[in-house]
Amino acid sequence: MKPRVMSLVIFTCVVGLLIAPNQVDFLTAALSLIAVTFGAGAAGALNMWYESDLDALMKRTCLRPIPMGKVSRNQALVFGITTSFASVIALYFFSNFLSAIMLAITILFYVVVYTIWLKQRTSQNIVIGGAAGAFPPIIGWSIATGNITLEPIFLFLIIFFWTPSHFWALSLYKTEDYANAKIPMLPVVSGIKTTKINIFVYSVILFFISIAPYFFGFFGLTYFISSLLLGSYYVYLCYRLLTDENDVKKIAKKIFVYSILYLFLIFTIILIDNIL
């Protein structure tokens, strides 16, 4: 179920729920979030079911349960499908129709659009497919409100424009892995220079997207100053990667690690700003 990967996803969902204008009682919130967690995990299981052959070829993924023989492909498929349906039905029961539909769209987008359709066909797989990881804050918001407004869409956009630089940085220091598995990640298809340019461009877009909510009056000065500092350092790292010719893998790994911290801190600050 990819618990380490999904933990950050669920955290963004929690933030979306907690900053919504409507209060939700603890039991409803907890049960709804558990349903979302199982839905996210089910999507991860179906991803590993479909990509088990590719996972076996990559050092980064060869120790996953299916390549290791701990779980069969059929078991993963049955578990993923069953848990997907159960999580959507549970979220509808505990929360509302909109949040359940959004969870179903997220699972389908991640499994069908990203994993099955895009990932092995285009170097833009992570750009379009990244939308799946950006839906959770909207799901959290809809659990509390039953609607979708501009505020959670900004949270969606932050994750959406964060995703390419995050994964392309990973692909830069894991290029051999993706090449061996014949996955058309950007460095494999277009080369290192093009990838570095794209990472920098997306980091700049992310910078402006991340500070925009302040100017719309959604978040306060605490958020603005924090996002300004965090985003500036992100752009700086990506600029270093763009201009460096010697330590590409080292800087790319640093960007990948920092990007995880960046997203966690941005959403933590959103939560703190909302409380203040």
FENJO-V768276 format. One line per field, one symbol per residue. ss: DSSP state (H for helix, E for strand, - for the rest). psi: psi as a letter, one per 30 degrees, with the letter a starting at -180 (. if undefined). Layout:
BEGIN
ss = ???
psi = ???
END
This chain:
BEGIN
ss = --HHHHHHHHHHHHHHHH-------HHHHHHHHHHHHHHHHHHHHHHHHH-HHHHHH---------------HHHHHHHHHHHHHHHHHHHHHH--HHHHHHHHHHHHHHHHHHHHHH------HHHHH-HHHH-HHHHHHHHHH----HHHHHHHHHHHHHHHHHHHHHHHH-HHHHHH-----HHHHH-HHHHHHHHHHHHHHHHHHHHHHHH-----HHHHHHHHHHHHHHHHHHHHHHH----HHHHHHHHHHHHHHHHHHHHHHHHHHHH-
psi = gheeefeeeeeeeeeeeffkfkkkleeeeeeeeeeeeeeeeeeeeeefeegeeeeffkefffgleeefgfkleeeeeeeeeeeeeeeeeeeeefcleeeeeeeeeeeeeeeeedeeeeegfkfgefeeffeeffeeeeeeefeefglkaeefeeeeeeeefeeeeeeeeefeggeeeeeefhkhleeeefleeeeeeeeeeeeeeeeeeefefeffgelaeeeeeeeeeeeeeeeeeeeeeefkfeheeeeeeeeeeeeeeeeeeeeeeeeeeee.
END
